Amino acid sequence: MIGLIKKIFAGSPKTDFASLIAEGALILDVRTRNEYAGGHIKNSVNIPLNDLPNQLKN
């Protein structure tokens, strides 16, 4: 898990999101639906930040 976090935030200019997803990572995009529609990481999940509390399971 720590390795995954380091991989994401290591400051490298390119993050291999496809590899992260293949390893089981979930890429959560919290931008608005219109922003997401304008371009996003393949296989990412869009839940706008304002909707996030309603989407979380208790």
SULUR-V139867 format. One record per backbone hydrogen bond with DSSP energy under -1.0 kcal/mol. NH is the residue of the N-H (numbers start at 0). CO is the residue of the C=O. E is the energy in kcal/mol with one decimal. If there is no record, write none. Layout:
# SULUR-V139867
nh: [NH & NH]
co: [CO & CO]
e: [E & E]
This chain:
# SULUR-V139867
nh: [4 & 5 & 6 & 7 & 8 & 16 & 19 & 20 & 21 & 22 & 23 & 24 & 28 & 35 & 36 & 37 & 38 & 43 & 44 & 46 & 48 & 50 & 51 & 54 & 54 & 55]
co: [0 & 1 & 2 & 3 & 4 & 14 & 15 & 16 & 17 & 18 & 20 & 19 & 44 & 31 & 32 & 33 & 35 & 40 & 26 & 28 & 29 & 47 & 47 & 50 & 51 & 51]
e: [-2.2 & -2.8 & -2.2 & -1.9 & -2.5 & -1.6 & -2.0 & -2.7 & -2.3 & -1.6 & -1.8 & -2.6 & -3.3 & -2.5 & -2.6 & -1.2 & -1.6 & -2.2 & -3.0 & -1.8 & -2.3 & -1.7 & -1.1 & -1.0 & -1.1 & -1.2]
